[in-house]
Amino acid sequence: MIRCAVAAHAALRMLAAFAALLAIVPPATAQESRTLRIGSVLDPQSPVMTGAAAMARAVEQDTGGRLKIALFPASQLGAQREMWQNVQAGLLDGIIDASASMVNFVPQFAVLDLPFLVPDRDAAFRLLDGPVVQQELVARAAEKQFRVVRFWEATFRNIYTRRPVNSMADLRGMKIRVIPNPSFIALFRELGAAPTPMAFGEIYTSIQQGVIDGAENDSITYLGSRHIEVARNIALTSHMMLINTFVMNDRQWQRLPADLQAALTRASLVGRLATVADRDQKEGTILADIAAAGATITRPDLAPFRAAGQRTHAQFEERLGRDLVQRVTAAAR
């Protein structure tokens, strides 16, 4: 027994020494190769994943294979919130997903989800790449272990339902799936609907079974996710901007040598441009594709929708600070 105790004690000392050694292991050197695991909930055919594949090719070529990216689309690495939690914990290197999900960790990001915030994509990128967002929001994200490598794309969302929506009044009482985000919930309450937060992967079955009446997303995702099969009506509302964002765990980012950080930053821009190009190509025919698939497209008067969206801004001035909301809305013009 004494011998066993001595052996156990020696083993514990060895484990402690090994743990101490791990604690002082330096960041990856310039000669080491590294593969980053990047997850997403989006399907492989989405413009975002087209851009992600372009980024992976670019960074591998730029670094001579020293930095590679392994992509895991379609929720292969878990549900949306689970992947964000794993990125924050350093169990997953990165994610390409809506910045709206960041609100669960950095509440100030909700300012980017104000309804009808920007008129178009060019204005969106001017806002996202500008000083207010970079200094206020990106810095706060790093404090929570999220490195915003690149705001990837800005899309505009529409409402799709089991019954057609020709006006705001048609939404009254409808259960509409929204991203679990205060801005989305506030808007749909103002629209008279019953906002229902749930994971993206649950939408199809929930509409099919009548648990919810519909959801909202961009038109390409509506078709590509096959939600069109269970929600045969889409209303073109462009009510909310969604910003797909390439985010890494900050500690993993810091462990990359400076030249690999620079290469990944360059490659992320390649990814953004490829995403935008693919989306532009697909959006050129998307309404015709949706109509050909048998869905009904409606174009409600947006004035009441905009008025409802504006009414939510005051709530977020109280929650996020009037100064932040006003500076972001001013920069968005």
C-alpha positions as CSV (number, residue, x, y, z in Angstrom):
1,M,0.0,0.0,0.0
2,I,2.8,2.4,0.9
3,R,4.5,1.5,-2.4
4,C,1.2,2.3,-4.3
5,A,0.9,5.6,-2.5
6,V,4.4,6.6,-3.4
7,A,3.9,5.7,-7.0
8,A,0.6,7.7,-7.1
9,H,2.4,10.7,-5.5
10,A,5.1,10.5,-8.1
11,A,2.6,10.2,-10.9
12,L,0.8,13.3,-9.6
13,R,4.1,15.2,-9.5
14,M,4.8,14.2,-13.1
15,L,1.3,15.4,-14.2
16,A,1.8,18.7,-12.4
17,A,5.2,19.2,-14.1
18,F,3.6,18.3,-17.5
19,A,0.7,20.9,-16.9
20,A,3.3,23.5,-16.0
21,L,5.2,22.8,-19.2
22,L,2.0,23.2,-21.2
23,A,1.3,26.5,-19.6
24,I,4.5,28.0,-20.9
25,V,4.3,26.5,-24.4
26,P,4.9,29.5,-26.7
27,P,2.6,30.4,-29.6
28,A,2.9,28.6,-32.9
29,T,6.2,29.4,-34.5
30,A,6.6,30.5,-38.1
31,Q,7.6,27.0,-39.2
32,E,4.6,25.1,-37.7
33,S,1.5,24.4,-39.7
34,R,-2.0,24.9,-38.4
35,T,-5.5,23.9,-39.4
36,L,-8.4,26.0,-38.2
37,R,-11.8,24.4,-37.6
38,I,-14.5,26.9,-38.7
39,G,-18.2,26.0,-38.2
40,S,-21.5,27.5,-39.6
41,V,-25.2,26.7,-39.6
42,L,-25.5,27.5,-43.3
43,D,-25.8,25.0,-46.0
44,P,-22.7,24.3,-48.3
45,Q,-24.4,26.0,-51.3
46,S,-25.0,29.3,-49.5
47,P,-23.0,32.3,-50.7
48,V,-21.4,32.5,-47.3
49,M,-19.9,29.0,-47.6
50,T,-18.9,29.8,-51.2
51,G,-16.9,32.7,-49.7
52,A,-15.6,30.6,-46.9
53,A,-14.2,28.0,-49.4
54,A,-12.5,30.9,-51.3
55,M,-11.0,32.1,-48.1
56,A,-9.6,28.6,-47.3
57,R,-8.0,28.3,-50.7
58,A,-6.5,31.8,-50.5
59,V,-5.0,31.5,-47.1
60,E,-3.5,28.0,-47.8
61,Q,-1.9,29.4,-51.0
62,D,-0.7,32.6,-49.4
63,T,1.0,30.7,-46.5
64,G,2.4,27.8,-48.6
65,G,0.2,25.4,-46.6
66,R,1.3,26.6,-43.1
67,L,-2.3,27.7,-42.4
68,K,-5.3,25.7,-43.5
69,I,-9.0,26.0,-42.8
70,A,-11.4,23.0,-42.4
71,L,-15.0,24.1,-42.9
72,F,-18.0,22.5,-41.2
73,P,-21.2,23.8,-42.7
74,A,-24.9,22.8,-42.0
75,S,-24.5,22.7,-38.1
76,Q,-22.1,19.7,-38.3
77,L,-20.3,21.0,-35.2
78,G,-23.5,21.7,-33.2
79,A,-26.4,24.2,-33.0
80,Q,-25.8,27.9,-33.4
81,R,-25.5,28.8,-29.7
82,E,-23.4,25.7,-28.9
83,M,-20.9,26.7,-31.6
84,W,-20.7,30.3,-30.2
85,Q,-20.1,29.0,-26.7
86,N,-17.4,26.6,-28.0
87,V,-15.6,29.5,-29.9
88,Q,-15.7,31.6,-26.7
89,A,-14.2,28.7,-24.7
90,G,-11.6,28.0,-27.3
91,L,-12.9,24.5,-28.2
92,L,-13.7,25.7,-31.7
93,D,-11.4,28.0,-33.6
94,G,-14.0,30.0,-35.3
95,I,-17.5,30.5,-36.8
96,I,-19.1,32.3,-39.7
97,D,-22.5,33.3,-38.5
98,A,-24.8,36.2,-37.9
99,S,-23.5,38.9,-35.7
100,A,-27.0,38.9,-34.2
101,S,-26.0,35.8,-32.3
102,M,-23.1,37.8,-30.7
103,V,-25.7,39.8,-28.8
104,N,-26.0,36.9,-26.3
105,F,-22.4,37.6,-25.3
106,V,-21.9,41.2,-26.2
107,P,-25.2,43.0,-25.8
108,Q,-24.0,46.2,-27.5
109,F,-24.0,44.3,-30.8
110,A,-27.8,44.7,-30.8
111,V,-27.4,48.2,-32.2
112,L,-26.5,46.6,-35.5
113,D,-29.9,44.9,-35.6
114,L,-32.1,48.0,-35.4
115,P,-34.8,47.6,-38.0
116,F,-34.3,49.4,-41.3
117,L,-30.9,50.7,-40.1
118,V,-29.2,51.0,-43.5
119,P,-30.6,51.5,-47.0
120,D,-28.3,49.1,-48.9
121,R,-25.2,46.9,-48.7
122,D,-22.7,49.6,-49.5
123,A,-24.0,51.7,-46.6
124,A,-23.8,48.6,-44.4
125,F,-20.1,48.0,-45.2
126,R,-19.3,51.7,-44.7
127,L,-20.8,51.4,-41.2
128,L,-19.2,48.1,-40.3
129,D,-15.7,49.0,-41.5
130,G,-16.0,52.4,-40.0
131,P,-14.6,53.8,-36.7
132,V,-17.8,53.6,-34.5
133,V,-18.3,49.9,-35.0
134,Q,-14.6,49.0,-35.0
135,Q,-13.8,51.0,-31.8
136,E,-17.0,50.3,-29.9
137,L,-18.2,46.8,-30.8
138,V,-15.1,45.0,-32.1
139,A,-13.1,46.0,-29.1
140,R,-15.9,44.8,-26.7
141,A,-16.1,41.4,-28.5
142,A,-12.4,40.8,-28.0
143,E,-12.9,41.3,-24.2
144,K,-15.3,38.3,-24.4
145,Q,-12.7,36.2,-26.3
146,F,-14.3,36.9,-29.8
147,R,-12.0,38.2,-32.5
148,V,-14.0,39.7,-35.3
149,V,-11.8,39.0,-38.2
150,R,-14.1,40.4,-40.9
151,F,-17.7,41.5,-41.2
152,W,-18.5,39.1,-44.0
153,E,-21.7,40.2,-45.7
154,A,-24.9,42.2,-45.2
155,T,-28.2,40.7,-46.3
156,F,-31.7,41.9,-45.9
157,R,-34.4,39.7,-44.5
158,N,-38.0,38.9,-45.6
159,I,-40.9,37.1,-44.0
160,Y,-42.1,33.7,-45.2
161,T,-45.3,32.1,-43.9
162,R,-47.9,29.4,-44.3
163,R,-50.5,32.1,-45.2
164,P,-49.7,35.1,-47.4
165,V,-48.8,38.5,-45.9
166,N,-50.1,41.4,-48.0
167,S,-50.0,44.0,-45.2
168,M,-48.8,44.4,-41.6
169,A,-52.2,43.5,-40.4
170,D,-51.9,40.0,-41.8
171,L,-49.1,39.3,-39.3
172,R,-51.3,39.9,-36.3
173,G,-51.0,36.8,-34.0
174,M,-48.7,34.9,-36.3
175,K,-46.0,32.9,-34.6
176,I,-42.8,33.9,-36.4
177,R,-39.5,32.3,-35.7
178,V,-36.8,34.9,-35.0
179,I,-33.2,34.8,-34.1
180,P,-32.9,34.8,-30.2
181,N,-32.1,38.5,-30.2
182,P,-33.8,41.5,-28.5
183,S,-34.0,43.6,-31.7
184,F,-35.8,40.9,-33.7
185,I,-38.2,40.1,-30.8
186,A,-39.0,43.8,-30.3
187,L,-39.7,44.4,-34.0
188,F,-42.1,41.5,-34.4
189,R,-44.0,42.5,-31.3
190,E,-44.4,45.9,-32.8
191,L,-45.6,44.3,-36.0
192,G,-48.3,42.5,-34.1
193,A,-46.8,39.0,-34.5
194,A,-45.8,36.6,-31.8
195,P,-42.0,36.4,-32.1
196,T,-40.7,32.8,-31.3
197,P,-37.0,32.4,-30.8
198,M,-35.6,29.0,-31.8
199,A,-32.6,27.4,-33.4
200,F,-32.2,27.6,-37.1
201,G,-32.2,23.8,-37.5
202,E,-35.7,23.5,-35.9
203,I,-37.5,25.9,-38.3
204,Y,-38.5,23.4,-41.1
205,T,-40.1,20.9,-38.7
206,S,-41.7,23.6,-36.6
207,I,-43.5,25.1,-39.6
208,Q,-44.4,21.7,-41.0
209,Q,-46.0,20.7,-37.7
210,G,-47.7,24.0,-37.2
211,V,-45.7,25.0,-34.1
212,I,-45.0,28.3,-35.8
213,D,-46.6,30.1,-38.8
214,G,-43.4,31.1,-40.5
215,A,-40.0,32.6,-40.2
216,E,-37.8,35.4,-41.6
217,N,-34.5,35.3,-43.5
218,D,-33.0,36.3,-46.8
219,S,-34.5,35.0,-50.0
220,I,-31.6,32.7,-50.9
221,T,-31.6,31.0,-47.5
222,Y,-35.4,30.6,-47.8
223,L,-35.0,28.6,-51.0
224,G,-31.7,26.9,-50.2
225,S,-32.8,25.7,-46.7
226,R,-36.0,24.2,-48.3
227,H,-38.2,26.2,-46.0
228,I,-40.1,27.1,-49.1
229,E,-41.5,23.5,-49.0
230,V,-43.4,24.2,-45.8
231,A,-43.9,28.0,-46.0
232,R,-45.2,28.7,-49.5
233,N,-45.5,32.5,-49.2
234,I,-42.8,35.2,-48.9
235,A,-43.4,38.9,-48.3
236,L,-40.6,41.2,-49.5
237,T,-40.1,43.4,-46.4
238,S,-36.3,43.9,-46.1
239,H,-37.1,44.7,-42.5
240,M,-33.7,43.8,-41.0
241,M,-30.1,43.7,-42.0
242,L,-28.2,40.5,-41.1
243,I,-24.5,40.6,-40.9
244,N,-22.7,37.3,-41.4
245,T,-19.4,37.6,-39.6
246,F,-16.2,35.6,-39.5
247,V,-15.3,35.4,-35.8
248,M,-12.4,33.5,-34.1
249,N,-11.5,32.7,-30.5
250,D,-9.3,35.6,-29.5
251,R,-6.7,33.4,-27.7
252,Q,-6.4,31.2,-30.8
253,W,-6.0,34.3,-32.9
254,Q,-3.2,35.6,-30.6
255,R,-1.4,32.2,-30.9
256,L,-1.0,32.7,-34.7
257,P,2.3,34.3,-35.7
258,A,1.8,37.9,-37.1
259,D,2.4,36.9,-40.7
260,L,-0.3,34.2,-40.5
261,Q,-2.7,36.7,-38.9
262,A,-2.0,39.1,-41.8
263,A,-2.5,36.3,-44.3
264,L,-5.8,35.3,-42.7
265,T,-7.0,38.9,-42.7
266,R,-6.2,39.2,-46.4
267,A,-7.9,35.9,-47.1
268,S,-11.0,36.9,-45.2
269,L,-11.4,39.9,-47.6
270,V,-11.2,37.4,-50.5
271,G,-13.9,35.4,-48.8
272,R,-16.1,38.5,-48.4
273,L,-15.7,39.5,-52.1
274,A,-16.5,35.9,-53.2
275,T,-19.6,35.8,-51.0
276,V,-20.9,39.1,-52.4
277,A,-20.2,38.0,-56.0
278,D,-22.0,34.7,-55.4
279,R,-25.0,36.4,-53.7
280,D,-25.3,39.0,-56.5
281,Q,-25.4,36.2,-59.1
282,K,-28.0,34.2,-57.2
283,E,-30.1,37.2,-56.3
284,G,-30.3,38.1,-59.9
285,T,-32.7,35.1,-60.4
286,I,-33.8,34.3,-56.9
287,L,-37.4,35.7,-57.2
288,A,-37.9,33.9,-60.5
289,D,-36.5,30.7,-58.9
290,I,-38.9,31.2,-55.9
291,A,-41.9,31.7,-58.2
292,A,-40.9,28.7,-60.3
293,A,-40.9,26.6,-57.1
294,G,-44.5,27.5,-56.6
295,A,-44.3,30.1,-53.8
296,T,-46.4,33.3,-53.7
297,I,-44.5,36.5,-53.6
298,T,-46.1,39.6,-52.0
299,R,-44.9,43.2,-51.8
300,P,-46.7,44.9,-48.8
301,D,-46.6,48.7,-48.2
302,L,-43.5,49.1,-46.1
303,A,-44.4,52.5,-44.5
304,P,-46.2,50.8,-41.5
305,F,-43.3,48.4,-41.1
306,R,-40.8,51.2,-41.0
307,A,-42.9,53.1,-38.5
308,A,-43.1,50.0,-36.3
309,G,-39.3,49.6,-36.6
310,Q,-38.7,53.2,-35.6
311,R,-40.7,52.7,-32.4
312,T,-38.3,50.1,-31.2
313,H,-35.3,52.4,-31.3
314,A,-36.3,54.2,-28.1
315,Q,-36.2,50.8,-26.3
316,F,-32.6,50.3,-27.3
317,E,-31.5,53.8,-26.4
318,E,-32.5,52.9,-22.9
319,R,-30.9,49.5,-23.0
320,L,-27.7,50.2,-24.9
321,G,-27.2,53.9,-24.3
322,R,-28.5,56.8,-26.3
323,D,-25.1,57.9,-27.4
324,L,-24.2,54.6,-28.9
325,V,-27.5,54.2,-30.8
326,Q,-27.4,57.8,-32.1
327,R,-23.7,57.5,-33.3
328,V,-24.4,54.2,-35.1
329,T,-27.6,55.5,-36.7
330,A,-25.8,58.6,-37.8
331,A,-23.0,56.6,-39.3
332,A,-25.5,54.4,-41.1
333,R,-26.9,57.2,-43.2
